[in-house]
Amino acid sequence: MIRCVDYRMCVDTLAKVHENPGGVPRTVRQANVSRLLEALGRPERGLRGMLVVGTNGKGSTCAFAVSAVAATGARVGSMPSPHLQELRERIRIDGVPVTRAAYAAAFSEVWRAVEGHDLPVLPQGVHAATAAVHFRRAGVALAVAEASIGGSRAAAAELGLDVKVVTGIGLDHTRLLGTSLAEIAEAKVAAAQDGDHVVLGRLDPEASTAAERVLEERAGLSVWRVGHEIRYTARPAGHDGPRGPVALVDVSTPRAVHRDLPCPLPGAHQHHNLAVAIASMDALVGRGHIQEPDGDRLRARLAGTRWPGRLELVETRLGGWTGRLLLEGATNPQGVATVAPEILRHARGDGHGGPPVLLFASMDDKDVSGMLAPLPADWPLVLTRTDAPRAADPAALRARLAPDRPGPCVTAEDTRSALHRAAELAGPGGLVVVIGSLRLVGESRTALGLPPA
């Protein structure tokens, strides 16, 4: 039995959990999350806050929500999923990742319970339990948790947070959630429990109908929906930030009207994510979990919101190459289509003679052609694989491309070699767009020497 672990042992142990060497069925490992929390003495007891589910936009919405809640003076723990570079990014206090030592201490407590009670769990169960243990140790009672996949079956749903947020619904993880928008909406919205406050982002009509069907089965809900109870408008701020145009967003909810909120993350889709986060903050205020924020302090905290790997532009030197990398973690066709206008804007403003180069990797169950379709087919493409479990082989990715794709395509065995190959194709001063996998974004940030953030 492990009595004390260091951070490296945490990483290695979780790799074994991913492998599931005992072949324990997924349903059993999911059910064991509640048993694990019980064995730990219910570290989530007393936690209040929000659980954010959805297909796209969860991470950015959580980042905005953490900024908004912190503006009230409350200490807020958060649980992003997945991490980009290090496991400790999954546990944050006021947006800052915990130290390796703090992560290892919480993980050690969790793993003793896993082994001592013979409770094989999914990796997401370990992540959720470790975060809850750390929050208990740190005396943090307010949490913003991001669900990994699904809704009611997500490990983070076991934390019992009573504000449920659905950012949006798209076709992704169909192997686990269903092959239609209705099925996926039902799986995600099922996280809502009797008495919860539910915040719904903008949904496709099929997904909206399915969501309403699930919510009708719950008792005592309050529900706010973008376009109905929640409304927002955005306008340019009149100046550009370091990563593109900065917008000001007005958000109204049944509780309050918030004006001139800065949206520092690029892309029109982030205006929606900001509005959903502000509505979720108002829901927490309405439930008495936090105080009403001061307007100036709220605007200041929102202006400082950062979320790495989402349209993150990096000017860098890589070997002998000097150029720019645009890091984007979109992992499904809907996500790529959403960020494509921003990618094209960067390409138009590149000032470089040649086209941008796409550096792409994905999991083995992704719609590769659908993900690449929103971007110009004549841009050079470098296909690679990450070290993630179930990462697709570059040759398999190539076989899934449209047969008439005109742009040049090459493969590379790993992220580091793929970056160098993409830089060669882009040429001095060129632009490389890294897309398709958050793990690819994280490995690229590490290769560039960027610290976890």
C-alpha positions as CSV (number, residue, x, y, z in Angstrom):
1,M,0.0,0.0,0.0
2,I,1.3,3.5,-0.9
3,R,1.8,5.5,2.3
4,C,3.4,8.6,0.8
5,V,3.9,9.5,-2.8
6,D,5.8,12.2,-4.7
7,Y,4.5,14.0,-7.7
8,R,6.1,11.7,-10.2
9,M,4.5,8.7,-8.5
10,C,1.1,10.4,-8.9
11,V,1.7,10.7,-12.7
12,D,2.8,7.1,-13.0
13,T,-0.1,5.8,-10.8
14,L,-2.7,7.6,-12.9
15,A,-1.2,6.2,-16.0
16,K,-1.9,2.7,-14.6
17,V,-5.4,3.8,-13.8
18,H,-5.9,4.8,-17.4
19,E,-4.7,1.3,-18.5
20,N,-7.2,-0.4,-16.2
21,P,-5.0,-3.6,-15.9
22,G,-7.7,-5.5,-14.0
23,G,-10.2,-5.0,-16.8
24,V,-12.8,-3.7,-14.4
25,P,-16.0,-2.6,-16.3
26,R,-16.5,1.2,-16.7
27,T,-19.9,1.1,-14.9
28,V,-18.3,-0.5,-11.8
29,R,-15.5,2.1,-11.8
30,Q,-18.0,4.9,-12.1
31,A,-20.1,3.6,-9.3
32,N,-17.0,3.4,-7.0
33,V,-16.6,7.2,-7.0
34,S,-19.3,7.7,-4.4
35,R,-17.8,4.8,-2.4
36,L,-14.4,6.4,-2.6
37,L,-15.7,9.7,-1.3
38,E,-17.4,7.9,1.5
39,A,-14.2,6.1,2.4
40,L,-12.5,9.5,2.5
41,G,-15.0,10.9,5.0
42,R,-17.0,12.8,2.4
43,P,-14.5,15.6,1.7
44,E,-17.1,17.3,-0.6
45,R,-19.5,17.8,2.3
46,G,-20.0,21.5,2.7
47,L,-18.8,22.4,-0.8
48,R,-21.1,24.7,-2.7
49,G,-20.8,26.1,-6.2
50,M,-21.4,25.1,-9.8
51,L,-20.9,22.1,-12.0
52,V,-20.3,23.0,-15.7
53,V,-21.2,20.5,-18.4
54,G,-21.4,20.7,-22.1
55,T,-19.7,19.9,-25.4
56,N,-17.6,23.0,-25.9
57,G,-16.8,26.1,-23.9
58,K,-16.6,24.5,-20.5
59,G,-13.1,25.6,-19.7
60,S,-13.5,29.2,-20.8
61,T,-16.8,29.5,-19.0
62,C,-15.2,28.1,-15.8
63,A,-12.3,30.6,-16.2
64,F,-14.7,33.5,-16.4
65,A,-16.7,32.1,-13.5
66,V,-13.7,31.8,-11.3
67,S,-12.8,35.5,-12.0
68,A,-16.3,36.6,-11.3
69,V,-16.7,34.7,-8.1
70,A,-13.3,35.8,-6.9
71,A,-14.4,39.4,-7.4
72,T,-16.8,38.9,-4.5
73,G,-13.9,38.3,-2.1
74,A,-14.6,34.6,-1.8
75,R,-11.8,32.0,-2.1
76,V,-12.8,29.7,-5.0
77,G,-11.5,26.3,-5.9
78,S,-11.7,25.0,-9.4
79,M,-11.3,21.8,-11.3
80,P,-10.5,22.2,-15.0
81,S,-10.6,19.1,-17.2
82,P,-8.4,18.1,-18.8
83,H,-5.0,19.5,-17.9
84,L,-2.7,20.7,-20.6
85,Q,0.8,20.1,-19.1
86,E,0.7,18.9,-15.5
87,L,-1.9,17.0,-13.4
88,R,-1.7,19.8,-10.8
89,E,-3.5,22.1,-13.2
90,R,-6.7,20.2,-12.4
91,I,-6.8,21.7,-8.9
92,R,-6.7,25.5,-8.5
93,I,-7.3,28.1,-5.8
94,D,-8.5,31.5,-7.2
95,G,-7.3,30.3,-10.7
96,V,-3.8,29.3,-9.6
97,P,-2.7,25.6,-9.9
98,V,-1.7,24.0,-6.7
99,T,2.0,23.1,-6.1
100,R,3.3,19.6,-6.9
101,A,3.8,19.0,-3.1
102,A,0.2,19.9,-2.3
103,Y,-1.2,17.8,-5.2
104,A,0.9,14.8,-4.0
105,A,-0.3,15.1,-0.4
106,A,-4.0,15.1,-1.5
107,F,-3.4,12.3,-4.0
108,S,-1.7,10.2,-1.3
109,E,-4.8,10.4,0.9
110,V,-7.0,9.4,-2.0
111,W,-4.8,6.5,-3.1
112,R,-4.7,5.0,0.4
113,A,-8.4,4.9,0.3
114,V,-8.5,3.3,-3.2
115,E,-6.1,0.6,-2.1
116,G,-7.4,0.1,1.4
117,H,-11.0,-0.3,0.3
118,D,-10.3,-2.0,-3.0
119,L,-12.1,0.6,-5.1
120,P,-11.0,0.7,-8.7
121,V,-12.2,4.0,-10.2
122,L,-12.0,5.9,-13.5
123,P,-9.2,8.5,-13.7
124,Q,-11.9,11.2,-13.5
125,G,-12.9,9.7,-10.1
126,V,-9.4,10.1,-8.8
127,H,-9.2,13.7,-10.1
128,A,-12.5,14.6,-8.5
129,A,-11.6,13.0,-5.1
130,T,-8.2,14.5,-5.1
131,A,-9.6,18.0,-5.7
132,A,-12.2,17.5,-3.0
133,V,-9.5,16.4,-0.5
134,H,-7.3,19.3,-1.3
135,F,-10.2,21.8,-0.9
136,R,-11.0,20.3,2.5
137,R,-7.3,20.6,3.5
138,A,-7.2,24.2,2.3
139,G,-10.5,25.2,3.9
140,V,-12.1,26.1,0.6
141,A,-15.9,25.8,0.6
142,L,-16.7,27.2,-2.9
143,A,-16.0,25.3,-6.1
144,V,-16.3,25.7,-9.9
145,A,-16.1,22.2,-11.3
146,E,-15.8,21.2,-14.9
147,A,-17.3,17.8,-16.0
148,S,-15.1,15.8,-18.2
149,I,-17.6,13.8,-20.3
150,G,-21.3,13.4,-19.8
151,G,-23.4,14.8,-17.0
152,S,-24.9,12.7,-14.3
153,R,-22.2,10.0,-14.8
154,A,-19.3,12.5,-14.6
155,A,-17.2,12.0,-11.5
156,A,-17.5,15.7,-10.6
157,A,-21.3,15.3,-10.4
158,E,-20.7,13.4,-7.1
159,L,-19.6,16.6,-5.5
160,G,-23.3,17.7,-5.2
161,L,-22.9,21.3,-6.4
162,D,-26.3,22.8,-6.7
163,V,-25.9,25.2,-9.7
164,K,-25.7,23.2,-12.9
165,V,-24.4,25.0,-16.0
166,V,-24.8,23.6,-19.6
167,T,-22.6,25.6,-22.0
168,G,-23.9,24.0,-25.2
169,I,-24.5,20.6,-26.9
170,G,-22.7,19.2,-30.0
171,L,-21.8,15.8,-31.5
172,D,-18.8,14.5,-29.6
173,H,-17.9,11.4,-27.5
174,T,-20.7,9.7,-29.3
175,R,-19.4,6.3,-28.3
176,L,-20.3,7.0,-24.7
177,L,-23.1,9.6,-24.9
178,G,-25.2,8.7,-28.0
179,T,-25.2,9.6,-31.7
180,S,-27.8,12.4,-31.7
181,L,-27.9,15.9,-30.2
182,A,-31.0,14.8,-28.2
183,E,-29.2,11.8,-26.7
184,I,-26.1,13.9,-25.8
185,A,-28.3,16.6,-24.3
186,E,-30.2,14.1,-22.2
187,A,-26.9,12.6,-20.9
188,K,-25.5,16.0,-20.0
189,V,-28.6,17.7,-18.6
190,A,-29.2,14.7,-16.4
191,A,-26.6,16.2,-14.1
192,A,-29.4,18.5,-12.8
193,Q,-31.0,17.2,-9.6
194,D,-34.2,18.2,-7.7
195,G,-33.9,21.7,-6.3
196,D,-30.9,22.8,-8.4
197,H,-30.6,26.1,-10.3
198,V,-29.9,25.4,-14.0
199,V,-28.2,27.8,-16.4
200,L,-28.6,26.8,-20.1
201,G,-26.4,28.2,-22.8
202,R,-27.6,28.5,-26.4
203,L,-28.8,25.1,-27.6
204,D,-29.8,23.7,-31.0
205,P,-33.6,23.1,-31.1
206,E,-33.2,19.3,-31.0
207,A,-30.9,19.6,-27.9
208,S,-33.2,22.2,-26.3
209,T,-36.2,20.0,-26.6
210,A,-34.4,17.1,-25.1
211,A,-33.0,19.3,-22.3
212,E,-36.5,20.6,-21.4
213,R,-37.8,17.0,-21.4
214,V,-35.2,16.0,-18.7
215,L,-35.7,19.1,-16.7
216,E,-39.5,18.5,-16.5
217,E,-38.7,15.3,-14.6
218,R,-37.0,17.3,-11.8
219,A,-38.8,19.0,-8.9
220,G,-38.1,22.5,-7.5
221,L,-35.8,23.7,-10.3
222,S,-35.1,27.3,-11.3
223,V,-33.9,27.5,-14.9
224,W,-32.3,30.5,-16.7
225,R,-31.7,30.2,-20.5
226,V,-29.6,32.3,-22.8
227,G,-32.0,34.2,-25.1
228,H,-34.8,34.1,-22.6
229,E,-34.0,34.9,-18.9
230,I,-30.4,35.6,-19.8
231,R,-29.6,38.2,-22.5
232,Y,-26.3,39.8,-23.6
233,T,-24.9,42.2,-26.2
234,A,-21.3,42.8,-27.2
235,R,-19.5,45.6,-28.8
236,P,-15.8,46.4,-29.6
237,A,-14.0,48.2,-26.8
238,G,-12.4,50.6,-29.2
239,H,-8.9,49.2,-28.8
240,D,-7.1,45.9,-29.3
241,G,-5.6,43.8,-26.6
242,P,-2.4,41.8,-26.9
243,R,-4.2,38.9,-28.5
244,G,-6.8,40.7,-30.7
245,P,-9.9,42.8,-30.3
246,V,-11.2,43.2,-26.8
247,A,-15.0,43.4,-26.5
248,L,-17.3,44.8,-23.8
249,V,-20.3,42.7,-23.0
250,D,-23.6,43.7,-21.2
251,V,-25.3,40.8,-19.5
252,S,-28.8,40.9,-17.9
253,T,-30.2,38.1,-15.8
254,P,-33.4,38.0,-13.7
255,R,-31.2,39.1,-10.8
256,A,-29.1,42.0,-12.2
257,V,-27.8,43.9,-15.1
258,H,-24.0,44.0,-15.6
259,R,-22.6,46.5,-18.0
260,D,-19.3,47.0,-19.8
261,L,-17.8,43.7,-18.8
262,P,-14.5,43.2,-20.5
263,C,-14.0,39.9,-22.5
264,P,-10.3,39.4,-23.0
265,L,-10.5,36.0,-24.6
266,P,-10.7,36.3,-28.4
267,G,-13.7,35.2,-30.5
268,A,-17.4,36.0,-30.5
269,H,-18.1,32.7,-28.9
270,Q,-16.4,33.9,-25.7
271,H,-19.1,36.6,-25.3
272,H,-21.6,33.8,-24.9
273,N,-19.3,32.0,-22.4
274,L,-18.9,35.1,-20.4
275,A,-22.6,35.7,-20.3
276,V,-23.2,32.1,-19.1
277,A,-20.5,32.6,-16.4
278,I,-22.0,35.8,-15.2
279,A,-25.5,34.3,-15.0
280,S,-24.0,31.4,-13.0
281,M,-22.4,33.9,-10.6
282,D,-25.8,35.6,-10.2
283,A,-27.3,32.2,-9.4
284,L,-24.8,31.7,-6.7
285,V,-25.6,35.1,-5.3
286,G,-29.3,34.3,-5.4
287,R,-28.7,31.1,-3.4
288,G,-26.7,32.9,-0.8
289,H,-23.4,31.2,-1.6
290,I,-21.6,34.4,-2.4
291,Q,-22.0,38.2,-1.9
292,E,-23.0,40.6,-4.7
293,P,-19.7,41.7,-6.4
294,D,-18.7,45.3,-6.7
295,G,-19.0,46.3,-10.4
296,D,-15.5,47.8,-10.7
297,R,-13.9,44.9,-9.0
298,L,-15.8,42.5,-11.2
299,R,-14.7,44.2,-14.4
300,A,-11.1,44.2,-13.1
301,R,-11.0,40.5,-12.4
302,L,-12.7,39.6,-15.7
303,A,-10.1,41.7,-17.6
304,G,-7.4,39.5,-16.1
305,T,-9.0,36.2,-17.2
306,R,-6.6,34.0,-19.1
307,W,-7.2,30.5,-20.4
308,P,-4.2,28.9,-22.1
309,G,-4.5,26.9,-25.3
310,R,-7.6,28.6,-26.6
311,L,-6.6,30.8,-29.5
312,E,-3.4,31.4,-27.6
313,L,-0.9,33.2,-29.9
314,V,2.8,32.6,-29.1
315,E,5.7,34.3,-30.8
316,T,8.6,31.9,-30.5
317,R,12.0,30.7,-31.6
318,L,12.0,26.9,-32.3
319,G,15.5,25.7,-33.2
320,G,16.5,28.1,-36.0
321,W,12.9,29.1,-36.8
322,T,11.3,32.3,-35.7
323,G,7.5,32.6,-36.2
324,R,4.1,32.4,-34.5
325,L,2.1,29.5,-33.1
326,L,-1.6,29.7,-32.6
327,L,-2.6,27.1,-30.0
328,E,-6.3,26.0,-30.1
329,G,-7.8,23.2,-28.2
330,A,-10.9,22.6,-30.3
331,T,-11.5,18.8,-30.4
332,N,-14.6,18.4,-32.5
333,P,-16.1,19.8,-35.7
334,Q,-18.4,22.2,-33.9
335,G,-15.5,23.6,-31.9
336,V,-13.3,24.0,-34.9
337,A,-16.1,25.7,-36.9
338,T,-16.6,28.1,-33.9
339,V,-12.9,29.2,-33.8
340,A,-12.3,29.1,-37.6
341,P,-13.1,32.8,-38.1
342,E,-10.5,33.8,-35.6
343,I,-7.9,31.4,-37.1
344,L,-8.7,33.0,-40.6
345,R,-8.3,36.4,-39.1
346,H,-4.8,35.6,-37.9
347,A,-4.0,34.1,-41.3
348,R,-5.1,37.3,-43.1
349,G,-3.0,39.4,-40.8
350,D,0.0,37.2,-40.9
351,G,1.9,39.4,-43.4
352,H,3.8,36.3,-44.5
353,G,4.0,35.1,-48.1
354,G,3.0,31.5,-47.6
355,P,-0.1,29.9,-46.1
356,P,-0.3,28.9,-42.4
357,V,0.5,25.3,-41.6
358,L,-1.9,23.1,-39.6
359,L,-0.4,20.8,-37.0
360,F,-3.1,18.3,-36.1
361,A,-3.6,15.3,-33.7
362,S,-6.7,13.8,-32.3
363,M,-8.1,10.8,-30.4
364,D,-8.9,7.7,-32.3
365,D,-12.7,8.2,-32.2
366,K,-12.8,11.7,-33.7
367,D,-14.3,12.9,-37.0
368,V,-11.1,14.0,-38.6
369,S,-12.5,15.2,-41.9
370,G,-15.3,17.1,-40.1
371,M,-12.7,18.8,-37.8
372,L,-10.6,19.9,-40.7
373,A,-13.5,20.9,-43.0
374,P,-13.9,24.5,-41.6
375,L,-10.3,25.4,-42.5
376,P,-8.8,25.9,-45.9
377,A,-8.0,22.5,-47.5
378,D,-4.9,23.9,-49.4
379,W,-3.1,24.8,-46.2
380,P,-0.2,22.4,-45.5
381,L,-1.0,19.8,-42.9
382,V,1.3,17.9,-40.4
383,L,-0.3,14.9,-38.7
384,T,1.1,13.5,-35.5
385,R,0.2,11.7,-32.3
386,T,0.3,12.6,-28.7
387,D,1.2,10.4,-25.7
388,A,-2.5,10.3,-24.6
389,P,-4.3,6.9,-24.3
390,R,-6.2,6.2,-27.4
391,A,-4.4,8.9,-29.5
392,A,-4.8,8.2,-33.2
393,D,-1.8,7.1,-35.2
394,P,-0.7,9.7,-37.9
395,A,-1.1,7.1,-40.6
396,A,-4.7,6.4,-39.5
397,L,-5.4,10.1,-39.4
398,R,-4.2,10.4,-43.0
399,A,-6.4,7.6,-44.1
400,R,-9.4,9.5,-42.8
401,L,-8.8,12.6,-44.9
402,A,-10.9,13.6,-47.8
403,P,-9.3,11.9,-50.8
404,D,-9.4,15.1,-52.9
405,R,-7.7,17.3,-50.2
406,P,-5.4,19.4,-52.3
407,G,-3.0,20.7,-49.6
408,P,0.3,18.9,-48.9
409,C,0.2,16.5,-46.0
410,V,3.1,14.9,-44.0
411,T,3.3,12.9,-40.8
412,A,5.5,13.0,-37.7
413,E,5.8,10.5,-35.0
414,D,5.5,12.9,-32.0
415,T,4.7,16.4,-31.1
416,R,8.3,17.8,-30.9
417,S,9.3,16.5,-34.3
418,A,5.9,17.6,-35.7
419,L,6.5,21.2,-34.5
420,H,9.9,21.3,-36.2
421,R,8.4,19.8,-39.4
422,A,5.6,22.4,-39.3
423,A,8.1,25.2,-38.8
424,E,10.0,24.1,-41.8
425,L,6.9,24.1,-44.0
426,A,5.8,27.5,-42.6
427,G,9.1,29.2,-43.3
428,P,10.7,32.1,-41.4
429,G,8.1,34.4,-39.9
430,G,5.2,32.0,-40.7
431,L,2.2,30.9,-38.7
432,V,1.6,27.3,-37.4
433,V,-1.9,26.5,-36.1
434,V,-1.9,23.7,-33.5
435,I,-5.3,22.2,-33.3
436,G,-7.4,19.0,-32.7
437,S,-6.3,17.9,-29.3
438,L,-5.8,19.6,-25.9
439,R,-3.0,17.1,-25.2
440,L,-1.3,18.3,-28.4
441,V,-1.6,21.9,-27.2
442,G,-0.2,20.9,-23.9
443,E,2.7,19.0,-25.3
444,S,3.4,21.9,-27.7
445,R,3.5,24.4,-24.8
446,T,5.9,22.1,-22.9
447,A,8.2,21.8,-26.0
448,L,8.2,25.6,-26.3
449,G,9.3,25.9,-22.7
450,L,6.0,27.6,-21.6
451,P,5.2,26.9,-17.9
452,P,1.9,25.4,-16.8
453,A,-0.7,28.1,-16.3
